[in-house]
Each structure stands twice: as structure tokens, then as C-alpha cells.
């Protein structure tokens, strides 16, 4: 027994070292994710590729990648590749619940059936810029412009071993900016934490929990006071009462007044208390 364990330890230690390095525990650059793909492909050649960008991994590899990406995400919350990997390696049960909830809703079923994508090649952003000022589409594109971001910056899903659940994760990522728009919150670190609280309550994804509970450690004392005194009490009620955002076919509401959409979603706006 001792010999068996002794032989397996070096190999497992090497796997952990390579995954943790590629996942950022060694604080490597973001382009390291390409090396992660090459390494995992070598280890899992016998597994079936289920969709574009899919990288099948073993349970042990999934655990190692989850641990590595969690440490990297805590060290630098803006390392989006690591946060994406964390969500995919820890979110299976939450994604199954989200899919089940979508299948129980007519709009959710339509989304799963049609699988709409959100990017600039599908959504005409210039057209949205000409929408009425009070419309949801205009509010969305103004959010993108004011924060100098695009809908094309989302990482593709790679480590979810179910093709439909991979789409559910993709949808969650792609509607993130819609949530910002509806809540009227920018992409500053404190506001991102508020949005993560909203998403945590609505989706139950572990990566949202990590951002919600550990993200405030990066904030100043003043911002933490504002967050806990005003925003967290609001979001606990607002996210619980609002319609599940995963069941909203946002693209069909671009021409609708944004305030009317908020009312339909039973969404209460956050308090107007600026962070430092």
C-alpha cells in the first residue's frame, strides 16, 4: 500500500503544480490559459469533446483547477480567466438548478431552445444608439459606451462537461451587463461586488459567493461601511423578489422603456449612496 501511494504522489503533485501555476497561484500572466488547454488536452485525449472550446478533465484535475483559480481570483479579482475557470469547475449543481428553473418557465424554455448569443456581430449596437433615450436598448449601449466595454469580452466556456449546461453558463456570463444596466451600477469594484451579491442570490453559483464574501476585503473601510449599511440589505430583498434574470429574454425588450421592464421584473432600484 505504501509503495502504491509513494508511486502516485509524484505524478499527482506534478499535476497540482502545473494546474496551480497555469491557474495563477504562481501569478502567471493571463495568456497562460493557452498552456492550460494544451496540458489538459494531453491528459484527457480519451474523453469526448462536447462543444466548441470544450476541454474535458478528470475529477482530480477539476479539483486542482478549482483550487488554483480560487487562490488566483482572491489575489486579483480582475483576473477574468481565473474567475471564469472557477465558475466552471465549481458550478455544476448550481447550473443544473438554473436549467431546471429555466425549463419550468416559458421564456426560459425558449432561451434554452433557441440559444441566443450576445455579441456585437449579432446585436447591432449602432442601431441601439438610435433608440429612444428611455428604452432598455439605449440604456444598455450607453452603459457599454460609458464604461468603455463591449459584449465581446466574455471568456468561452471550456470546463463544463455538459453541452446544455455550458450554454447556461454562457448565458449567465452574457447577461451580466444587462444586470448592470437594469441596476444602474457601473463596473467599479464596489459596484461589481453589489452585482455579484445579486447574482449569488439569483443563481447560487459558488464563484458569485466567493466574490460576494471575499471581494469586500479589497475595499476601503468607508466603502465597506456603505456596502454593508446600505447595499447588502437592499440586494438581499431586491434579488429575492425579482424575477429570475436567467428566464428573461432581454434581447426582445430592447425597445421597451427601461423603467417599465424593471417594473415587469419586480426590480427595485438600489439606494443612491455613492461609494468613496
KAQUIFEN-V881002 format. One record per run of one state. SS is the DSSP state (hx for helix, st for strand, lp for the rest). FROM is the first residue (numbers start at 0). TO is the last residue. If there is no record, write none. Layout:
((SS	FROM	TO) (SS	FROM	TO))
//
This chain:
((lp	0	0) (hx	1	22) (lp	23	30) (hx	31	42) (lp	43	57) (hx	58	74) (lp	75	78) (hx	79	89) (lp	90	90) (hx	91	102) (lp	103	104) (hx	105	113) (lp	114	123) (hx	124	128) (lp	129	133) (st	134	134) (hx	135	146) (lp	147	161) (hx	162	173) (lp	174	174) (hx	175	182) (lp	183	187) (hx	188	202) (lp	203	204) (hx	205	217) (lp	218	219) (hx	220	240) (lp	241	243) (hx	244	246) (lp	247	248) (hx	249	252) (lp	253	255) (st	256	256) (hx	257	263) (lp	264	275))
//
